[in-house]
């Protein structure tokens, strides 16, 4: 699914067959989840393949490295150039891009690494959560306490929480989980941000226990450009009973409608909601069919 014998990846300054882009079994990141990554998409546009918001993604990669004390020797511009070259070497225009910065040296200590390895891999990947509106359930697992870990950093180890919550929800017959924060406020999905619609306005959780996703921020910009009020505030799952619609956003998921959250059912078809309209605007933007928020 992710690579074949012909797939090329970038690893530590070289373009190599993806099957050779490996790390050792004593790597510090393998044992402790001490790594950071990004999820980025490239789209086919009339002007050729374009990586959506490459600068913002790679700036966040640098921030994530600083947040956990992991060195990163490549600049935003270098990482952008490398990503385009990996796309070209694999003959891809519509693709998902995975930069990963990890501590690959043999190290069983809990001290920050003095060196790092950099991988950039690409593959073709449809919308992560599909195209059909999702049935969510409030997870018994909470988002990590922001006083325990740097929530705004995209750290590999954080996603153990996501895997556990998603697996538990699917085991109970739902499509995905919705996690709360330590105070019982709605936070986000395992890999996507959450919005709900009421009386022509949008509400989404604020910074605190969420990763403020780049797709989330783009949707907020598009909504405000269209004259739609977007409020970032805390709310509990009980408030969703007064919502008219809901959706989630993320680079992998793009924009996906929510059919229900536990026994709260949103009756309006997603295509007829503000989220559905913004999903169409987002698709036009990333594929170069629309002006507005710049690529």
LODRENMI-525734 format. One line per field, with one value per residue (C-alpha): residue in three letters; x, y, z. Coordinates in steps of 0.02 Angstrom, whole numbers, plus 50000, padded with zeros to 5 digits. Layout:
N
r	(ALA, ...) .
xx	(X, ...) .
yy	(Y, ...) .
zz	(Z, ...) .
***
This chain:
295
r	(UNK, UNK, UNK, UNK, UNK, UNK, UNK, UNK, UNK, UNK, UNK, UNK, UNK, UNK, UNK, UNK, UNK, UNK, UNK, UNK, UNK, UNK, UNK, UNK, UNK, UNK, UNK, UNK, UNK, UNK, UNK, UNK, UNK, UNK, UNK, UNK, UNK, UNK, UNK, UNK, UNK, UNK, UNK, UNK, UNK, UNK, UNK, UNK, UNK, UNK, UNK, UNK, UNK, UNK, UNK, UNK, UNK, UNK, UNK, UNK, UNK, UNK, UNK, UNK, UNK, UNK, UNK, UNK, UNK, UNK, UNK, UNK, UNK, UNK, UNK, UNK, UNK, UNK, UNK, UNK, UNK, UNK, UNK, UNK, UNK, UNK, UNK, UNK, UNK, UNK, UNK, UNK, UNK, UNK, UNK, UNK, UNK, UNK, UNK, UNK, UNK, UNK, UNK, UNK, UNK, UNK, UNK, UNK, UNK, UNK, UNK, UNK, UNK, UNK, UNK, UNK, UNK, UNK, UNK, UNK, UNK, UNK, UNK, UNK, UNK, UNK, UNK, UNK, UNK, UNK, UNK, UNK, UNK, UNK, UNK, UNK, UNK, UNK, UNK, UNK, UNK, UNK, UNK, UNK, UNK, UNK, UNK, UNK, UNK, UNK, UNK, UNK, UNK, UNK, UNK, UNK, UNK, UNK, UNK, UNK, UNK, UNK, UNK, UNK, UNK, UNK, UNK, UNK, UNK, UNK, UNK, UNK, UNK, UNK, UNK, UNK, UNK, UNK, UNK, UNK, UNK, UNK, UNK, UNK, UNK, UNK, UNK, UNK, UNK, UNK, UNK, UNK, UNK, UNK, UNK, UNK, UNK, UNK, UNK, UNK, UNK, UNK, UNK, UNK, UNK, UNK, UNK, UNK, UNK, UNK, UNK, UNK, UNK, UNK, UNK, UNK, UNK, UNK, UNK, UNK, UNK, UNK, UNK, UNK, UNK, UNK, UNK, UNK, UNK, UNK, UNK, UNK, UNK, UNK, UNK, UNK, UNK, UNK, UNK, UNK, UNK, UNK, UNK, UNK, UNK, UNK, UNK, UNK, UNK, UNK, UNK, UNK, UNK, UNK, UNK, UNK, UNK, UNK, UNK, UNK, UNK, UNK, UNK, UNK, UNK, UNK, UNK, UNK, UNK, UNK, UNK, UNK, UNK, UNK, UNK, UNK, UNK, UNK, UNK, UNK, UNK, UNK, UNK, UNK, UNK, UNK, UNK, UNK, UNK, UNK, UNK, UNK, UNK, UNK, UNK) .
xx	(50000, 50134, 50282, 50342, 50510, 50515, 50471, 50602, 50616, 50735, 50839, 50980, 51037, 51008, 50866, 50857, 50737, 50602, 50637, 50811, 50749, 50761, 50821, 50903, 50811, 50906, 50849, 50791, 50635, 50581, 50582, 50509, 50407, 50533, 50506, 50406, 50319, 50205, 50061, 50060, 49967, 50017, 49882, 49875, 49836, 49829, 50004, 50070, 50090, 50081, 50114, 49978, 50049, 50222, 50298, 50172, 50196, 50385, 50384, 50277, 50400, 50538, 50431, 50394, 50580, 50619, 50478, 50555, 50739, 50766, 50889, 50839, 50975, 50866, 50783, 50602, 50660, 50769, 50630, 50510, 50633, 50666, 50479, 50452, 50598, 50530, 50363, 50450, 50559, 50403, 50301, 50166, 50062, 49918, 50003, 50023, 50194, 50265, 50420, 50484, 50624, 50683, 50826, 50898, 51058, 51068, 51017, 50916, 50933, 50795, 50906, 50868, 50959, 51110, 51080, 50930, 50882, 50764, 50648, 50531, 50414, 50266, 50122, 49952, 49817, 49634, 49538, 49588, 49411, 49324, 49184, 49032, 48977, 49042, 48960, 49063, 49063, 49132, 49287, 49321, 49501, 49548, 49670, 49838, 49854, 49942, 50044, 50116, 50167, 50181, 50011, 50046, 50194, 50159, 50252, 50246, 50218, 50061, 49974, 49970, 49825, 49743, 49766, 49690, 49540, 49505, 49521, 49404, 49272, 49278, 49266, 49098, 49037, 49071, 49173, 49284, 49309, 49283, 49399, 49368, 49500, 49538, 49396, 49263, 49265, 49260, 49438, 49460, 49460, 49609, 49680, 49561, 49490, 49304, 49176, 48989, 48862, 48717, 48611, 48730, 48886, 49028, 49102, 49267, 49375, 49513, 49697, 49734, 49709, 49705, 49829, 49778, 49781, 49833, 49673, 49574, 49654, 49621, 49437, 49423, 49500, 49384, 49231, 49275, 49311, 49134, 49062, 49030, 49061, 49182, 49196, 49339, 49280, 49261, 49101, 49044, 48970, 48796, 48796, 48799, 48614, 48577, 48693, 48624, 48776, 48958, 49116, 49300, 49455, 49633, 49763, 49733, 49544, 49523, 49343, 49222, 49043, 48980, 48816, 48801, 48888, 48822, 48633, 48640, 48594, 48621, 48475, 48535, 48635, 48816, 48814, 48679, 48777, 48909, 49036, 48985, 49003, 49174, 49228, 49191, 49286, 49432, 49441, 49439, 49577, 49698, 49676, 49710, 49534, 49502, 49585, 49574, 49692, 49854, 49935) .
yy	(50000, 50124, 50074, 49952, 49895, 50052, 50179, 50309, 50396, 50527, 50476, 50579, 50667, 50528, 50467, 50280, 50136, 50148, 49970, 50028, 50179, 50093, 50117, 49998, 49903, 50000, 50170, 50285, 50337, 50157, 50123, 50285, 50366, 50508, 50576, 50710, 50708, 50801, 50748, 50850, 50834, 50876, 50906, 50909, 51088, 51177, 51241, 51067, 50974, 51090, 51050, 51133, 51252, 51173, 51318, 51306, 51119, 51126, 51273, 51166, 51022, 51137, 51192, 51011, 50970, 51117, 51068, 50898, 50943, 50850, 50933, 50964, 51013, 51050, 51219, 51244, 51283, 51127, 51015, 51089, 51060, 50882, 50846, 50904, 50797, 50642, 50672, 50689, 50535, 50433, 50507, 50571, 50729, 50690, 50615, 50613, 50667, 50604, 50693, 50607, 50667, 50529, 50482, 50331, 50310, 50164, 50247, 50177, 50333, 50461, 50608, 50716, 50660, 50756, 50701, 50655, 50566, 50638, 50535, 50601, 50470, 50488, 50379, 50389, 50400, 50439, 50530, 50446, 50436, 50409, 50512, 50457, 50554, 50474, 50403, 50461, 50412, 50507, 50412, 50354, 50409, 50593, 50698, 50712, 50848, 50997, 51019, 50844, 50853, 50991, 50967, 51088, 50982, 50839, 50707, 50524, 50462, 50569, 50460, 50307, 50400, 50417, 50234, 50176, 50292, 50251, 50064, 50069, 50167, 50051, 49902, 49970, 49987, 50172, 50250, 50356, 50428, 50603, 50641, 50761, 50857, 50837, 50957, 50866, 50987, 50922, 50922, 50831, 50665, 50547, 50632, 50774, 50935, 50957, 51091, 51106, 51220, 51312, 51456, 51491, 51499, 51379, 51332, 51240, 51202, 51328, 51300, 51204, 51018, 51014, 51016, 51171, 51087, 51175, 51115, 51179, 51350, 51352, 51311, 51450, 51572, 51515, 51529, 51704, 51758, 51700, 51804, 51656, 51684, 51558, 51552, 51460, 51414, 51270, 51167, 51000, 50855, 50897, 51057, 50953, 50917, 51094, 51083, 51070, 50989, 50946, 50901, 50860, 50924, 50863, 50847, 50660, 50671, 50840, 50892, 50754, 50767, 50697, 50600, 50578, 50583, 50439, 50465, 50642, 50631, 50776, 50767, 50886, 50805, 50860, 50936, 51057, 51120, 51255, 51116, 51044, 51214, 51238, 51064, 51114, 51278, 51186, 51063, 51206, 51294, 51149, 51095, 51271, 51302, 51445, 51604, 51652, 51583, 51562, 51396) .
zz	(50000, 50051, 49945, 49814, 49750, 49642, 49777, 49822, 49991, 50060, 50210, 50285, 50128, 50002, 49892, 49920, 49886, 50018, 50078, 50127, 50228, 50396, 50574, 50696, 50832, 50967, 50901, 51040, 50943, 50916, 51103, 51169, 51030, 51032, 50857, 50768, 50602, 50483, 50371, 50211, 50046, 49869, 49740, 49551, 49499, 49330, 49369, 49409, 49574, 49725, 49907, 50010, 50140, 50139, 50234, 50377, 50391, 50396, 50517, 50632, 50609, 50671, 50817, 50864, 50862, 50975, 51093, 51130, 51108, 50945, 50825, 50643, 50521, 50369, 50339, 50288, 50111, 50101, 50165, 50038, 49895, 49954, 49961, 49783, 49725, 49813, 49726, 49558, 49582, 49619, 49476, 49595, 49588, 49708, 49860, 50047, 50112, 50278, 50345, 50502, 50616, 50731, 50846, 50759, 50858, 50982, 51144, 51289, 51396, 51427, 51379, 51227, 51071, 51006, 50826, 50721, 50561, 50431, 50322, 50187, 50115, 49996, 49945, 49862, 49996, 49981, 50116, 50279, 50349, 50181, 50104, 50205, 50359, 50519, 50674, 50822, 51004, 51152, 51203, 51382, 51348, 51367, 51270, 51360, 51491, 51409, 51567, 51541, 51358, 51226, 51144, 51001, 50945, 50825, 50923, 50871, 51048, 51069, 50941, 51055, 51137, 50965, 50921, 51086, 51073, 50890, 50917, 51067, 50971, 50821, 50937, 50994, 50814, 50784, 50643, 50753, 50927, 50995, 51140, 51283, 51380, 51565, 51609, 51508, 51360, 51182, 51114, 50947, 50858, 50860, 50706, 50660, 50730, 50769, 50723, 50750, 50666, 50746, 50679, 50535, 50644, 50681, 50849, 50874, 51027, 51063, 51095, 51252, 51228, 51038, 50897, 50800, 50631, 50472, 50387, 50537, 50521, 50333, 50359, 50488, 50362, 50223, 50336, 50393, 50214, 50174, 50316, 50431, 50616, 50692, 50881, 50967, 51142, 51264, 51264, 51330, 51230, 51298, 51195, 51036, 51068, 51009, 50857, 50680, 50600, 50633, 50538, 50563, 50475, 50450, 50314, 50297, 50320, 50231, 50276, 50328, 50390, 50555, 50552, 50741, 50908, 51014, 51019, 50948, 50763, 50643, 50522, 50386, 50244, 50252, 50077, 50136, 50286, 50309, 50327, 50159, 50076, 50155, 50100, 49920, 49940, 50020, 49875, 49750, 49846, 49863, 49682, 49618, 49556, 49676, 49736, 49919, 50047, 49952, 49916) .
***
